[in-house]
Amino acid sequence: MKKLELSEAIGEVLGYDITEVDRKKNYKGVAFKRGHVIRAEDSEVLRRLGKNSIYVWEGTESEFHEDAAARLLAPQIAGKNINYDDQPHEGKVCFYADCSGVFKVDPKRLEQINTLAIPSLPTIHNNFPVNKGKQVAAFRTIPLTCSCEIIDQIKGLLQEPLISVLPYKIKTASILVTGSEVYSGRIVDDFTPVLTKKLKQQGVKVNFSTVLPDIKEEISAAVKKAIMISELVLVTGGTSVDPDDVTVCAMKEAGVTFQDQGNPIQPGNNLTIGRASEVPVCAVPAAALFFERTALDIFLPRLLTGDVIKREEIVRSGHGGLCHFCPECHYPICPFGWGDA
């Protein structure tokens, strides 16, 4: 790139996009695109934009223009169910979810790429639920040019795609409400409508639901049935540490295995995630009735993709796992659950 005074730049080829910002018109866009041949009549506009001198392109074999770098690296950054801009805009390529699901990024490699200082590659949080079309990342080089050496280092970190989206695949669920007080009718079953609504928002149909007394054998039999006919099973009631809470024991007798009981997140720390073969089975605590968002909301999207949540991930979820209990909830656009995603 060569710097020229405006008076010397007439007839030269602009080496980068020049942005115009007009706060009165609420506008931000490209005033002059890279490749524009500078004319005498452009001088007044360029000065108004604060450009008394500009850079013209003098490419060498040892460097990449920001647009060329973005075009080269975008296909290597993008993995499954990710699409991206056909052409850079102001040197930047944006990436988008190509389906609804859970966004995935390798945080360690992302950090290594951004450590190189030249690239700017921000993403949304790992494991963030997304709808099709949601922007999930953006890439550009911070200077107008980038050395081939830096490009090669970035390519070395992109032997595998960096970002992807796991699509939702679970479409059916069972809801088993336990508790003799609900079974007898002394207390109204509020759990089924709450969970049904939550699942419907994710495109999941409840194909089996029932209310059961606190009898271990009956709960166990219902869990076995649910596992046979649904792709996800949610069991409520009796998930705390009270001596007469038999739900988790009944789930174990039905063949459900748990890595741990509970999780660090509050509210919802008694949510227990298990599996019976390939079917995720969760013990859902009463917190899901009383709070708008709980541990269930954090883990449910991943369960619906078939993603296996590891014990160490559950342990780390304590960082950022305390709800702020805001007067108006904006989850998931909030810190809850994303401290160590």
C-alpha positions, 0 to 999 in steps of 0.5 A: 500500500502506498500513501498519497496526498489527495492531489496526487491520487487522481487516477489511482486505484483505491486500495480499501473500502472507505466508510461513511458514518452519518449519525443524523441519518443513522447510516454507516456504509461504504462511500468508496469501494476498493478498486474505485478509480479516484476522480477529481470530484471525489476530493471534496467528499473524501475531505469531508470524510476526514481523508486528506491522504489515502492509500492506493494498492501496490500489492506484493507477493509477500502480502495479502489484501484484507479482502483476499485474506477474508476470501481465502480463510472463510471456507476454512473457518466455516464447518457444518451448517455454516454459510458466509458472505460471498464477498467481503464488505469493508474487508469483513466476512460474516458467518451465519447459522444455516439451520437452527441448533447449537453453535459450536466453536473451538475456544482454544484455537479461536484464542490462538488465531486472535493471539496473532494480533493481525486477525480479528475473529469474534464469535458468539458463545460456544453452545449458544442456541441459534436460529437459521440466519443468525450471525455467529462470527465475523472475520477480518484482518485489522490492517489493510494488508496481512503477511503471507506468514500470518496467513500460513499460521492461521491456515495451520490452525484451521486444519479442521473447521473452527465453527459449526452448528449442531442441528436440533434432531430430537422431535418427541418427548415424554413428561412424567410428573411424580408426586402423590400430592399431584396424583391425588389431585390435592395440587394442580399439575403445573409442570406439564403445561410449563414443560410442554410450552418450553419444548414446543418453542424448540419444535418438540412434541410431547407424545406421552405424559402422565402423573404418578404417585411417589411409588418407586415401582410405578415411576420406574415402569413409566420411565421404561415406557417413556424411553421406548417411545420418546427421544427425550424424557423429563421426570419432575418431582422428588429430585431433592435430597429429602428422604422420601424423594424416590424419583432419581432412585426409580430412574436408576432402576429403569436403567438410567445412568447419571454421571453426578446428581445435580449441577452447580447452577442456581436456580435449578441445581437439582437438575440431574442429566442422565441417559438410558442408551441413547435417550437423554433422561432428566430429573427436573426440579421444582425450580423450573416451575418458579423461575423463568430460566433455570439450569434446564434452559441452559442444557436443554438445547444441547440435549435436543441436538444429541450432544453429550454433556460431559461431567467436566462441562457441568462442573465448569458451569458454576462460573456464570451459573448464578442467575441475575434475576433481572426484572425483565428476562432477556435470556439467552442474551445475558450472562447466565450460563455463559461464563465458561461455555 
